[in-house]
């Protein structure tokens, strides 16, 4: 889902990450687990010791990758030991610049290589490097009892976090139901937009549906729970059906004026029922969204309005084409209401399983493989280039701040680690969030430091900041930076209250590290998305054409399963769209080419929605449509053929096929007019044939129009 609900939406910078809502509760638990040592330190009369233990829990929390209880706990214990050791070494070597620099380079490079070296490094990430820099920046440097004591407190904090999380209850099925509810909610919003005559955002529902399908698939198979997957699968399939019906209703256009009021009332009523169904999945205490007394009234009113149009058409007072369109839209709304009823009936067993534990899949592990490592250590590998880049920039920044003796120079190196990503666009976005968050958070921290003079008061404020920061972290990284900045500053202020100038230094060091990260991603072995965008778009074209081909072949096979084709097309479109978004932010891009590819992807998204709508109208009488076989033969070829001359030939053949279909449909309409003039308003074979095949022919015409636009796409 492109989830936009339930969060601060004033600025795109703080827009909630799609699908983040279920992770908020986990974030709150993390915040409480990290802040707990502070409360213990306050109770023991040693807030400074509590702050160091919280630091150990803090760096351990970022290595929590989930998984089965024992795997997770073992990984956290390893992380606690590694982080404490790095912190201790940082304290010992703080005055030995070459040693710290070499260790920093190793602790940055190995995690950046990740599973190419060993899965342990991928899990630890940059936290050992963070602990090393924190240890090197502490005042307890050198060999002394206080040095060892500080490292032991960091270790105790990490072990405490691992111990607390060992008692964390397993994830519950309610998290999956929350994800499944999102396509229903997005589709209900789209249907309400149709009722209000507003444009729809079908891509949001498609993305939400993909996440729901992935969530159910993740439960299935070895290490999962097939029973839960079988329980939730029908709800996702029903969500797909409702999404396709809304796509078909969107493709049917605006309703004729004589039925527009009744159409809007029926669509609005069904959209509210779909929204209540989504609420019922996430909150069973919500009112039952099932059929209620009088719930069919809007559809009855629509049927009456359609009947009046048929009577008027028989006397020539109403265009027959509008009568046919109104009837088609009414039938789609009836199918939507029926699908919503069926979805309601399916919510019972899944909702009752909300508290069922969801088995965690074992963590993916990889041991040292020299062959794999040698293959990865080449400049053709994006992973290797990023590892070299982040190592070079981090060590260069650390060397600079050490040579110039800047206070808290380790913060600049930490900013590089947090900002520098493998792609320029994501690095630039992180830079915006990091700078904005640090300015806001640093300013707030300065106020806190100036006002709070007692270590106990500072520790209590820290506990609140940690809890809120970890809770909001899954929603958007910018939220985390806003709260993470006061967290780091106040941790250092527990033993030395009142020095608010550190907040200004933090902001300056962040600006320095962020600027270095942006320079590094631009100058050192860059991987430009705009150079690979055409290939990714071409892959999206192929997968969408495969989906279209499968749907066309299945037009007279209503029971054919198109789920796999649809998922591949939507995944390819999502990846291409993400790359196009990133490419649009990169320097040196061909702006016109990126815009052209973006328009192509929009056309493909529309074509995929039309294909989904086409699947809704599959029927056993489709093979009676003349020219359908020719359309099938030329539609996909017109989309994928690289030669302009061949595309024109295929488009001409498509036009000929549509002409045959139009003549066929025109003949049927003429026969139906004759029936209406004779007073035959009820069901007839001609009316049934029109009802079955007119929406198919209209959608085939729309598909041909989309292909005509998409065929102008740029090729690699």
C-alpha positions in Angstrom: 0.0 0.0 0.0 1.1 3.5 -0.5 -0.1 4.0 3.0 -0.8 7.6 3.8 -3.1 7.2 6.8 -2.4 7.5 10.5 0.6 9.8 10.5 2.0 13.3 10.1 1.5 14.2 6.5 2.4 17.9 6.4 5.6 17.4 4.4 6.8 14.6 2.0 9.9 14.4 4.1 8.0 12.9 7.0 5.6 10.8 4.8 5.0 7.4 6.5 6.7 4.5 4.9 4.2 2.1 3.1 3.3 -0.8 5.3 5.0 0.6 8.4 2.0 0.6 10.7 2.4 -3.0 12.0 6.1 -2.2 12.9 5.2 0.6 15.2 4.3 -1.6 18.2 7.6 -3.4 17.7 9.4 -0.1 17.7 7.7 0.9 20.9 8.9 -2.3 22.5 12.5 -1.6 21.3 12.3 1.9 22.8 11.3 0.5 26.1 14.0 -2.2 26.1 16.7 0.4 25.2 15.5 2.9 27.8 15.2 0.4 30.6 18.9 0.6 31.7 18.5 4.3 32.2 15.7 3.7 34.8 17.9 1.1 36.5 20.8 3.6 36.6 18.6 6.2 38.1 17.3 3.7 40.8 21.0 2.7 41.5 22.1 6.3 41.8 24.3 6.0 38.7 22.6 7.7 35.7 25.9 7.8 33.8 26.3 4.0 34.1 22.7 3.7 33.0 23.4 5.8 29.9 26.4 3.6 28.9 24.2 0.5 29.3 21.6 2.1 27.2 24.2 2.8 24.6 24.9 -0.9 24.5 21.2 -1.8 24.2 20.9 0.9 21.5 23.6 -0.4 19.2 22.3 -4.0 19.8 18.8 -3.0 18.9 19.8 -2.1 15.3 21.1 -5.6 14.8 17.7 -7.2 15.7 16.7 -8.8 12.4 13.9 -11.0 13.9 13.7 -14.7 13.3 13.0 -17.6 15.6 13.6 -16.8 19.3 16.8 -18.7 19.7 18.3 -17.5 16.4 17.4 -13.9 17.3 18.8 -14.1 20.8 22.0 -15.8 19.7 22.5 -13.1 17.1 21.9 -10.3 19.6 24.3 -11.9 22.1 27.0 -12.0 19.4 26.2 -8.4 18.5 26.4 -7.3 22.2 29.9 -8.9 22.5 31.1 -7.5 19.2 29.8 -4.0 20.0 31.3 -4.0 23.5 34.6 -5.2 22.2 34.7 -2.5 19.5 33.8 0.1 22.1 36.6 -1.1 24.4 39.1 -1.1 21.5 38.0 2.4 20.6 38.7 3.5 24.1 42.1 1.9 24.2 43.3 3.2 20.8 41.7 6.6 20.9 45.2 8.2 20.9 46.6 5.8 18.3 45.2 7.3 15.1 46.5 4.7 12.6 45.1 1.8 14.7 41.7 3.4 14.9 41.7 4.2 11.2 42.5 0.6 10.2 40.0 -0.8 12.5 37.3 1.6 11.3 38.1 0.7 7.7 37.7 -3.0 8.5 34.5 -2.6 10.5 33.0 -0.5 7.7 34.1 -2.6 4.7 33.1 -6.1 5.9 29.5 -5.2 6.8 29.2 -3.3 3.5 30.1 -6.5 1.7 27.5 -8.3 3.8 26.7 -11.9 2.9 29.4 -12.0 0.2 31.8 -12.4 3.2 29.6 -13.9 6.0 26.0 -13.5 7.2 27.2 -12.4 10.6 28.7 -9.2 9.1 25.4 -8.5 7.3 23.5 -8.8 10.6 26.0 -6.7 12.7 25.9 -3.9 10.1 27.7 -0.7 11.0 27.0 -1.0 14.7 30.5 -2.3 15.7 31.9 0.7 13.8 29.5 2.9 15.6 30.6 1.5 19.0 34.3 1.9 17.9 33.7 5.6 17.2 31.7 6.1 20.4 34.6 4.5 22.4 37.2 6.6 20.7 35.2 9.7 21.5 34.7 8.9 25.2 36.7 10.7 27.8 37.6 7.4 29.5 40.3 6.6 26.9 43.5 4.7 27.7 44.0 1.7 29.9 42.3 2.2 33.2 39.6 0.6 35.4 37.1 3.1 34.2 37.8 2.1 30.6 37.0 -1.6 31.3 34.0 -0.6 33.4 32.5 1.5 30.6 33.0 -1.4 28.1 31.4 -3.8 30.6 28.4 -1.5 31.0 28.0 -1.4 27.2 28.2 -5.2 27.2 25.6 -5.5 30.0 23.2 -3.2 28.1 23.5 -5.4 25.0 23.0 -8.6 26.9 20.1 -7.0 28.8 18.5 -6.1 25.5 19.0 -9.7 24.1 17.5 -11.1 27.4 14.4 -8.9 27.3 13.8 -9.6 23.6 14.1 -13.4 24.3 10.8 -13.0 26.2 9.2 -11.1 23.4 6.0 -12.9 22.3 6.0 -14.3 18.8 4.4 -12.1 16.1 0.7 -12.6 15.9 -1.6 -13.2 12.9 -3.1 -9.7 13.5 0.0 -8.2 11.8 -0.8 -10.1 8.6 -4.5 -9.1 8.9 -3.4 -5.5 9.1 -1.5 -5.9 5.8 -4.4 -7.8 4.2 -6.8 -5.0 5.2 -4.9 -2.4 3.2 -6.0 -3.4 -0.3 -9.6 -3.4 0.9 -9.1 0.1 2.4 -7.4 1.4 -0.8 -10.0 -0.1 -3.1 -12.8 1.4 -1.0 -11.1 4.8 -1.3 -10.9 4.4 -5.1 -14.6 3.4 -5.3 -15.6 6.4 -3.2 -13.6 8.6 -5.6 -15.6 7.2 -8.5 -18.8 7.9 -6.6 -17.7 11.5 -6.1 -16.5 11.9 -9.7 -12.9 12.2 -8.6 -9.8 10.6 -10.2 -8.7 7.3 -8.7 -5.2 6.1 -7.6 -5.4 2.4 -8.7 -1.6 2.0 -8.3 -2.0 2.4 -4.5 -4.5 -0.5 -4.4 -2.3 -2.6 -6.6 0.8 -2.0 -4.4 -1.2 -2.8 -1.3 -2.5 -6.0 -2.9 1.1 -7.0 -3.8 2.2 -6.5 -0.2 -0.8 -8.6 1.1 0.1 -11.4 -1.4 3.7 -11.3 -0.3 2.7 -11.4 3.4 0.6 -14.5 2.9 3.3 -16.2 0.8 5.9 -15.5 3.5 3.8 -17.6 5.9 3.6 -20.5 3.5 6.2 -23.3 3.0 9.0 -24.7 5.1 9.3 -23.0 8.5 5.9 -21.3 8.1 2.3 -22.2 8.8 0.4 -23.5 5.8 -2.8 -23.5 7.8 -2.6 -19.8 8.4 -1.7 -19.2 4.7 -4.7 -21.3 3.6 -6.9 -19.3 6.1 -5.7 -15.9 4.8 -5.3 -16.7 1.1 -9.0 -16.5 0.2 -9.3 -13.0 1.7 -6.4 -11.8 -0.5 -7.9 -13.5 -3.5 -11.2 -11.7 -2.7 -9.3 -8.4 -2.4 -7.8 -9.0 -5.8 -11.3 -9.7 -7.2 -12.7 -6.4 -5.7 -9.7 -4.5 -7.0 -10.2 -5.8 -10.5 -13.9 -5.0 -10.4 -13.1 -1.4 -9.4 -10.6 -1.2 -12.3 -13.4 -2.4 -14.6 -15.8 0.1 -13.2 -13.2 2.8 -13.7 -12.6 1.7 -17.3 -16.4 1.9 -17.9 -16.2 5.7 -17.6 -18.7 8.2 -16.1 -22.3 7.1 -15.7 -25.0 8.5 -18.0 -26.8 11.5 -16.5 -30.1 9.8 -15.9 -28.5 7.3 -13.5 -25.6 9.3 -12.2 -27.3 10.0 -8.8 -28.2 6.4 -8.2 -24.8 5.2 -9.5 -23.1 7.5 -7.0 -25.3 6.3 -4.1 -24.7 2.6 -4.9 -20.9 3.1 -5.3 -20.7 5.2 -2.1 -22.7 2.6 -0.1 -20.4 -0.3 -1.3 -17.2 1.8 -0.7 -18.3 2.4 2.9 -19.0 -1.3 3.4 -15.5 -2.2 2.0 -13.9 0.4 4.3 -15.8 -1.1 7.3 -14.7 -4.5 6.3 -11.1 -3.3 6.4 -11.6 -1.8 9.8 -13.2 -5.1 11.0 -10.1 -7.0 10.0 -7.8 -4.7 11.9 -10.2 -4.0 14.8 -12.7 -6.8 15.4 -14.5 -4.5 17.9 -15.7 -2.4 14.9 -19.3 -2.8 13.8 -20.0 -5.9 11.7 -19.8 -4.8 8.0 -22.2 -7.5 6.8 -25.5 -7.1 5.0 -27.8 -4.8 6.9 -31.5 -4.0 6.6 -32.0 -1.9 3.4 -28.4 -2.3 2.2 -29.6 -3.2 -1.3 -31.8 -0.1 -1.7 -29.1 1.9 -3.7 -28.8 -1.0 -6.2 -32.6 -1.3 -6.4 -32.9 2.4 -7.1 -30.2 2.0 -9.8 -32.0 -0.9 -11.4 -35.2 1.2 -11.5 -33.3 4.1 -13.1 -31.8 1.7 -15.7 -35.3 0.3 -16.5 -36.7 3.8 -17.1 -33.8 4.4 -19.5 -34.7 1.2 -21.4 -38.3 2.2 -21.7 -37.3 5.7 -23.0 -34.8 4.1 -25.5 -37.7 2.1 -27.0 -39.5 5.4 -27.8 -36.3 7.1 -29.1 -36.1 9.4 -26.1 -32.8 8.0 -24.8 -29.6 7.0 -26.7 -29.3 3.3 -26.7 -25.5 3.4 -26.2 -26.1 5.1 -22.8 -28.6 2.5 -21.9 -26.1 -0.2 -22.5 -23.4 1.7 -20.6 -25.7 2.2 -17.6 -26.5 -1.5 -17.6 -22.9 -2.5 -17.7 -22.0 -0.3 -14.8 -25.0 -1.6 -12.8 -23.9 -5.2 -13.3 -20.4 -4.3 -12.1 -21.8 -2.6 -9.0 -23.9 -5.7 -8.3 -20.8 -7.9 -8.6 -18.9 -5.6 -6.3 -21.7 -5.8 -3.7 -21.7 -9.6 -4.0 -17.9 -9.8 -3.7 -18.0 -7.6 -0.6 -20.7 -9.9 0.9 -18.4 -12.9 0.2 -15.4 -11.1 1.7 -17.5 -10.4 4.8 -18.4 -14.1 5.1 -14.7 -14.9 4.8 -13.5 -12.6 7.6 -14.9 -14.8 10.4 -12.2 -17.5 10.7 -9.2 -15.2 10.0 -10.4 -12.7 12.5 -10.8 -15.4 15.1 -7.2 -16.4 14.5 -5.8 -12.9 15.2 -3.9 -14.0 18.3 -2.4 -17.1 16.6 1.4 -17.0 16.7 3.1 -16.6 13.3 6.2 -18.8 13.1 9.3 -16.8 12.4 11.4 -18.1 9.5 15.0 -19.1 10.2 17.5 -16.4 9.4 19.3 -16.7 6.1 22.9 -17.7 6.9 26.0 -17.9 4.7 29.4 -19.0 5.7 32.7 -17.8 4.2 32.9 -18.9 0.6 36.2 -17.9 -1.0 34.9 -18.5 -4.5 31.9 -16.3 -3.9 34.1 -13.7 -2.3 36.5 -13.6 -5.2 33.6 -13.1 -7.6 32.3 -10.2 -5.5 35.6 -8.5 -5.2 35.4 -6.9 -8.7 34.5 -3.4 -9.7 31.7 -4.8 -11.8 29.9 -5.7 -8.5 27.7 -2.9 -7.2 28.2 -4.3 -3.7 32.0 -4.1 -3.9 31.9 -0.6 -5.3 29.6 0.5 -2.5 31.8 -1.1 0.1 34.9 0.6 -1.3 33.0 3.9 -1.5 31.7 4.0 2.0 35.0 2.8 3.5 37.0 5.4 1.6 34.6 8.3 2.5 34.2 7.3 6.2 38.0 6.9 6.8 38.8 10.1 4.9 36.3 12.1 7.0 37.7 10.5 10.2 41.2 11.4 9.1 40.2 15.0 8.4 38.5 15.6 11.7 41.4 13.9 13.6 44.0 16.0 11.7 42.1 19.2 12.4 41.3 18.2 16.0 37.6 19.0 15.6 35.6 18.3 18.7 33.3 15.2 18.4 34.7 14.5 14.9 33.4 10.9 15.2 29.9 12.4 14.6 30.9 13.4 11.1 32.1 9.8 10.4 28.8 8.5 11.8 26.9 10.8 9.5 28.7 9.2 6.5 27.7 5.7 7.7 24.1 6.7 8.1 23.7 8.8 4.9 25.7 7.0 2.3 23.6 4.5 0.4 24.3 2.4 -2.7 22.2 4.8 -4.9 22.5 8.5 -5.4 18.8 9.2 -5.0 18.5 7.3 -1.7 21.7 9.0 -0.5 20.3 12.4 -1.4 17.0 11.6 0.4 18.8 10.4 3.5 20.9 13.6 3.4 17.8 15.7 3.4 16.3 13.7 6.3 19.5 13.7 8.3 20.2 17.4 8.0 16.6 18.4 8.7 16.3 16.0 11.6 19.5 17.1 13.1 18.7 20.7 12.9 15.3 20.2 14.5 16.6 17.6 17.0 19.8 19.5 17.8 17.8 22.6 18.6 15.5 20.7 20.9 18.5 19.0 22.5 20.1 22.4 23.2 16.9 23.5 25.0 16.8 20.3 27.0 20.5 20.6 28.0 20.1 24.2 29.0 17.0 23.5 31.1 17.7 20.0 32.5 20.6 20.3 34.9 20.2 17.1 37.0 21.4 13.8 35.7 18.2 12.1 37.0 16.0 14.5 35.0 18.2 14.1 31.9 17.9 10.3 32.2 14.1 10.5 32.5 13.9 12.7 29.4 16.2 10.3 27.6 13.8 7.4 28.4 10.9 9.3 26.9 12.9 10.3 23.8 14.2 6.7 23.2 10.7 5.3 23.6 9.1 7.8 21.2 12.0 7.7 18.7 12.0 3.9 18.4 8.2 3.9 18.1 8.3 6.4 15.1 11.4 4.9 13.5 9.6 2.4 11.3 7.3 5.1 10.0 10.0 7.3 8.5 13.7 7.7 9.0 13.4 11.5 9.4 11.3 11.0 12.6 14.2 8.8 14.0 16.8 11.5 13.3 14.7 14.1 15.0 14.6 12.0 18.2 17.9 10.3 17.7 19.9 13.5 17.8 18.7 14.5 21.3 19.2 10.9 22.4 22.9 10.9 21.4 23.5 14.4 22.8 21.7 13.7 26.1 23.5 10.4 26.5 26.8 12.3 26.5 25.3 15.0 28.8 24.3 12.7 31.7 27.6 13.0 33.4 28.3 16.6 32.2 25.0 18.5 32.3 24.6 22.0 31.0 27.0 22.0 27.9 24.5 22.9 25.2 27.2 23.8 22.7 27.5 20.1 21.8 24.2 20.5 20.0 25.7 23.0 17.6 28.8 20.8 17.1 26.5 17.9 16.3 24.7 19.9 13.6 28.1 21.1 12.1 29.5 17.5 12.1 26.3 16.2 10.5 26.6 18.8 7.7 30.3 17.8 7.2 29.6 14.1 7.0 26.5 14.5 4.8 28.4 16.7 2.3 31.2 14.1 2.2 28.6 11.3 1.6 27.1 13.2 -1.3 30.5 13.9 -2.8 31.4 10.3 -2.4 28.4 8.9 -4.1 28.9 11.3 -7.0 32.7 10.9 -7.5 33.6 7.4 -6.3 32.5 4.4 -8.5 28.9 5.7 -8.9 26.1 3.5 -9.9 23.7 5.6 -11.9 20.1 4.4 -12.1 19.3 6.5 -15.2 21.8 4.4 -17.2 19.9 1.2 -16.3 16.4 2.6 -16.5 15.7 1.6 -20.1 16.5 -2.0 -19.4 14.3 -2.1 -16.4 11.5 -0.4 -18.3 11.9 -2.9 -21.1 11.5 -5.7 -18.5 8.3 -4.1 -17.3 7.1 -4.0 -20.9 7.8 -7.7 -21.3 6.1 -8.8 -18.1 3.1 -6.6 -18.8 2.8 -8.0 -22.3 3.0 -11.6 -20.8 0.1 -10.7 -18.5 -1.9 -9.2 -21.3 -1.2 -12.3 -23.5 -2.4 -14.6 -20.7 -5.5 -12.6 -20.1 -6.4 -12.6 -23.9 -5.9 -16.3 -24.1 -8.1 -16.8 -21.1 -11.0 -14.6 -22.3 -13.3 -17.6 -22.8 -11.9 -19.5 -19.8 -13.3 -17.7 -16.7 -11.6 -20.2 -14.3 -8.1 -19.7 -15.6 -5.7 -18.5 -12.9 -3.8 -15.3 -13.9 -2.4 -14.5 -10.4 1.2 -15.4 -11.2 1.2 -13.4 -14.4 -0.3 -10.4 -12.6 2.2 -10.5 -9.8 5.2 -10.6 -12.1 3.9 -7.7 -14.1 3.2 -5.6 -11.0 6.5 -6.4 -9.4 8.3 -5.4 -12.6 6.3 -2.2 -12.8 7.1 -1.4 -9.2 10.8 -1.9 -9.6 10.9 0.1 -12.8 8.9 2.9 -11.2 11.2 3.0 -8.2 14.2 3.2 -10.5 12.6 6.0 -12.5 11.9 8.0 -9.4 15.6 7.6 -8.4 16.8 8.4 -11.9 14.8 11.6 -11.9 16.9 12.9 -8.9 20.3 12.0 -10.3 22.7 14.6 -11.8 23.7 14.1 -15.4 20.4 12.4 -16.4 18.7 12.9 -19.7 15.6 14.7 -18.4 13.6 14.2 -21.5 14.4 10.5 -21.7 13.6 9.9 -18.0 10.3 11.8 -18.5 9.5 9.7 -21.6 10.2 6.4 -19.7 8.1 7.6 -16.8 5.2 8.3 -19.2 5.8 4.8 -20.6 5.6 3.3 -17.2 2.4 5.2 -16.5 1.0 3.8 -19.7 2.0 0.3 -18.7 0.4 0.8 -15.3 -2.9 1.8 -17.1 -2.5 -1.2 -19.5 -2.1 -3.6 -16.5 -5.2 -2.1 -14.9 -7.1 -2.6 -18.2 -5.9 -6.2 -18.3 -7.2 -6.8 -14.8 -10.5 -5.3 -15.8 -10.5 -7.5 -18.9 -10.1 -10.5 -16.7 -13.3 -9.5 -14.8 -15.3 -9.9 -18.0 -14.1 -13.3 -19.1 -17.0 -15.5 -20.3 -17.7 -18.6 -22.4 -19.2 -16.5 -25.2 -16.1 -14.5 -25.9 -15.1 -16.8 -28.7 -18.1 -15.6 -30.7 -16.4 -12.2 -31.0 -15.1 -11.9 -34.6 -11.5 -10.8 -35.0 -10.6 -11.8 -31.5 -8.0 -14.3 -32.6 -6.3 -11.7 -34.8 -6.3 -9.3 -31.9 -4.6 -11.9 -29.7 -2.0 -12.5 -32.4 -1.1 -8.8 -32.9 -1.6 -7.1 -29.5 1.4 -8.4 -27.8 3.6 -8.2 -30.9 2.7 -4.5 -31.3 3.8 -4.0 -27.7 7.1 -5.8 -27.7 8.4 -5.6 -31.3 11.4 -3.2 -31.4 11.1 -2.3 -35.1 8.8 0.7 -35.8 7.7 -0.6 -39.2 6.6 -3.9 -37.7 4.8 -2.1 -34.9 2.8 -0.1 -37.4 1.8 -3.3 -39.3 0.6 -4.9 -36.0 -1.3 -1.7 -35.0 -3.0 -1.7 -38.4 -4.0 -5.3 -37.9 -5.4 -4.4 -34.5 -7.4 -1.7 -36.0 -8.9 -4.1 -38.5 -9.8 -6.5 -35.7 -11.5 -3.8 -33.8 -13.5 -2.8 -36.9 -14.8 -6.3 -37.1 -15.8 -6.3 -33.5 -17.4 -2.9 -33.8 -19.5 -4.1 -36.8 -20.5 -7.2 -34.8 -21.5 -5.2 -31.8 -23.4 -2.7 -33.9 -25.4 -5.5 -35.5 -26.3 -6.8 -32.0 -27.4 -3.4 -30.8 -29.6 -2.9 -33.9 -31.3 -6.2 -33.1 -31.7 -5.2 -29.4 -33.3 -1.9 -30.5 -35.8 -3.9 -32.5 -36.6 -6.0 -29.4 -37.1 -2.9 -27.3 -39.4 -1.3 -29.8 -41.4 -4.5 -29.6 -41.6 -4.2 -25.8 -39.2 -7.1 -25.1 -37.5 -5.5 -22.0 -36.6 -8.7 -20.4 -33.8 -11.2 -21.0 -33.2 -12.4 -24.5 -30.2 -14.2 -26.2 -29.3 -11.0 -27.9 -29.3 -9.0 -24.7 -27.2 -11.8 -23.0 -24.7 -11.7 -25.9 -24.4 -7.9 -25.6 -24.0 -8.0 -21.8 -21.3 -10.6 -22.1 -19.2 -9.2 -24.9 -19.7 -5.4 -25.1 -17.5 -4.7 -22.1 -14.9 -7.0 -23.6 -14.9 -5.2 -26.9 -14.8 -1.8 -25.2 -11.8 -2.8 -23.1 -10.0 -4.3 -26.1 -10.3 -0.9 -27.8 -8.9 0.8 -24.7 -6.1 -1.8 -24.7 -5.3 -1.0 -28.3 -5.2 2.7 -27.5 -2.8 2.1 -24.6 -0.5 0.0 -26.8 -0.5 2.8 -29.4 0.9 5.1 -26.8 3.3 2.7 -25.2 4.8 1.6 -28.5 6.6 4.9 -28.6 8.7 3.9 -25.6 12.5 4.4 -25.7 14.5 1.2 -26.1 17.9 0.4 -24.6 
